[in-house]
């Protein structure tokens, strides 16, 4: 049969993606991608180091990221994204900008990081008061709070899970429970950010937006939204306020709730940065994470 009339595959534009070595949600990233765009994934080398903020710094070293970007140059992506939240906020705003410069220099294309995309998304939505959900331990969560505050955005509440590994196994129910703790009453925040590119969020975002009546953005969502915007195209995310303007709602009724920090075992004094307990009992699929590991500093 003559199939010459098909002419070959449709032209594709490429987005290069650099992720940490333990990233497990490639398919989730693809769900935000339109048909005429391809993702080209690469990962940083495995590092057998204790999980900590120091490890977050190691996987975001300029030399490490530059080498990862250079592995993508042969397929000529039109933009490059670093899909790691903690690795891109651990150095503050100046550190995040330096990461973008290092990746751009290595690939000669525009670059974006997850944490830089977060600030862009908050600006796009006009958000100055945000609640946070993280799978991290308290120390890594504090670093995210400091990064957001440095950008002039007020953190109104925060819930964290205290995990140090296997974050991709957290079910949607666990994410939703943390979101409700971070935004306990309507008007407590103007938006909710769910951190960590290894935490699944695609399907839970519309549900939480309908329930909380505020935009809900996540690490993978903002990464893909920002990367695709640099190509002049839109992310595919129906019923998500960031990617679908028709899904945006008016501001929630202001509430009287003050800042709240909720750990895996309940409320935590924002002034206390001590160890946290295990969240495994509340989250099926992560029960194999030992209590001692929950008390370490985590990253993803």
N, C-alpha and C positions, 0 to 999 in steps of 0.2 A: 504494500500500500504506500502511495506517495504521500509523505507528510511534510514535504518541503514548504508548503504554504504556511506552516507554523512559524517559521522564521527564527526560532530559538527562544530562549527564556527572556522575559521582560527585563529591562534595565533595572539595576538595583543600586541604591545608595547605601553606603556602609557607615555604621557606627562602631567604632572600636571600644570594647569594654574591658577594663582592667579590674579584676576582683581579687580579694584575698584568697589564699590557698584553700580555705575551708568553705568558700561560697557554694551554696547548694541549690539556689533558686533560679537557675538559668531560664527555666520555662516561664516563671512568673514575669521576668523582664520581657520576654517575647510577647506576652499578652498585651502590652501597651504599644506594640510596634505595628505600623501600617504595612500593607502588603508590599509596597515598593521599597522597603528599607530592610537591610539585613544587619544582624548583630554579629560581630566578630569577637569572641571571648578569649581572654587570656588571663592567667592567674599569677600572683606573686609566688616565689618559691616557698616551699614549706620551711618553717622555722621551728625547731623543737625547743621552744622557750616557754617558761611558765606564763600562763595567760595573765596579762596585766596591761596597764597603760603603756608600759615600756614596749610591749609587743605591738601595740597599735602604732607606736612611733616607728618600730622597725619595718613594718609592712608598708609604711608610707614614706620611707626614705627616698630622696630624689633619685639616687642611683638605681634603686630597685624599680621605681615607677618608670624611669627613663628607659631601662632595658625592656620592660614589659611593653611599652609603647613602640619601641623599635621593632619588636617581633610582629607588630601589626602593620608596619609600613609597607610591606610587600603587597598587601591587598588594598592599600590606599584608601582607608576610611576617610570620610569627610569631616568627622569630628571624633573626639576620644573622651570617654567618661571614666572616672575612677569611682567604682561602685562600692564604697566603704564609708559609712558614716563616721565612726570613731576615728578611723585613720585620717579623715579629712578635717575633723574638728579639734583633734588633740593639740594642734599647734596654734589654736585661735584663728582669728580672721587673717592675720598676716601669714600664718602658716598655710592656710587654705589657698590663699592667692599665690604663694610661692609654689605649691604643688601644681597649680594650673600652669604657671609659667614653665616649670620643669617639663611637664608633659607636652606643652605646645612646642617647646624647643626641641624635644626628642622626635616629635611627629610632624611638625610644621603644619598643624591643623588646630582649629579652636578646641579647647579642652574645658571640661566641667567636672566638678566633684559633687558627691552627694550633699555634703554640708553647704557648699556654695549654692547648689540648687535649692536647698531648703530656704535660704535667705531670699533667693529670687522668688520662690513660690509665695513666701509670706508677703513680700512686696506686691506681687501680682494680685493677691487677694486682699490687700490693704489691712493686714493683720498686725496689731501692735501688742496683743495679749494672747499668749499661746499656752496650752497645756501640753505636757509631754508624757509619752509612754515609752519605756525602754525595756529591753530584756536584760540590761546590764546590772552589774553590782553598783553599789552606791557611789563608789569613787568615779567610775566611768560616767555615771549619770550626772554627777556634779560637774564634770568637765563639759558635758553637753549644755547644761544649764548656764555655765559661764560663757560658752560660745554664743548662745542665743542672747544673753544679756549684753555681751559686748557689742552686738549689733543693734542695741537699743530696743529690744523686744522684751516685754515683761513675761516671766514665767508665772502663771497663775496657779498651777498645780502639776504634780508629777507622780506617776506610779511606775515602779520598776519591779522586775522579776527576780533579779539576783542570780541570773544564769551565767555560766562560763563556757558552756559547750552545747552542741546539738540544738542550737537555737531554732534551726529550721523545722524542728519537730513540734514546736509549740502550735497547738490547734487554734483555729479562729476563735473558739470560745474563750481561750485564755487571753487572746488579744482584746476581745470585746470586754471581758471582765476588768482588765486593767484600764481600758478607756473610760469605763463608767466610774472607776475610782478617781481618775485624774480630772474628770469633769462631773462632779457629783450633782450639780444643779444647773439648770439652764442659765446662760449668761455668765458662768464662771470663767469662760474663755471665749475668744473670738474664733479660735481654730484649735484643732488637736493635731499634733505631729507624733507619728508612730515611728520610732527610730530603729535602725539596724537593717541593712540590706539582706540579712539572713532570716528576717522575720516575715512570714507570709502575710500579705494584707490585701491582695487585689479584690477578692470577693467580699471582704468584710467592710470595705470603705463605704459603699452606698448604704449598707445597713446602718452603720454608725452615724453617717450624716443625717439619715432620716430620723434616727432616734435622738441624737444630741442637738440637732438643728443648727449645726455649725459645719464649716468645711473640715474634712478630715484628710490629712495628707500623710504619706508614708515615704520612707527612705527610697524604696525602689520606684515609687511613682514619681517623686520629684526628680530623681536621676534621669528617668526616661523622658519626662516632660521637658526638662532643660536641654538634654542632648538632642532631642528631635526638633525642638524649637530652633536650635542652631542650624538645622538643615532646612528651616523654613516650612516645617510640617508639624502636624499636631499628633500627640499621643492618642492612642485608641483607649478611651476609658469612659464608657457610657455611665451616666448617673454618678459621676465623680466631679465634684465642684471645680477642681483644678483643671481637669482636662476637658470638661464639658460645661461651657458657660451657661447652658440652659438649666443645669442642675444647681446653679448657685441660688442660695436663698438669702433673704434679708437678715439683718443682724438679730441675734437672740435677745430676749428680754434681759436687761442687766440684772445681775444677782448680787447678793451681799457676801458671797463666799470669798474668803481670802485665800492666799497661797496654801496649797496642801501637798504634802509629799507622802505617798503611800508605798510602803515596801511590800514584799511578798507575805509578811505576817501581819500587816495592818499599817495604821498611820505611823509616820516617822517624824520626829522633830526635825525641821529643816536645818537646825543648827548642829545636829548630830550627824557625824559621818562615820559611824561605827559599822561593823560587819552586819550583814543581813542574813536571814534564815532561808531555808529551802522553799522554793516555790513548786517543787515537783508534785506535792500532794494535790495541788489545785490544777495541774496541767498534765493530763494524760499524754504520754509520748515523750516526756522529758524526765520520767521518774528514775532513770538510771543515773542521773547526775547526783553525785554524792554531796552530802551536806558540807563537807569540808571544801569541796570545789565551789559551792555556792558562795562561800565567804571570801573567795579570791576576787581580785579585780578582773573584770571581764571585758571582752571586746569582740566585735565582728563588724 
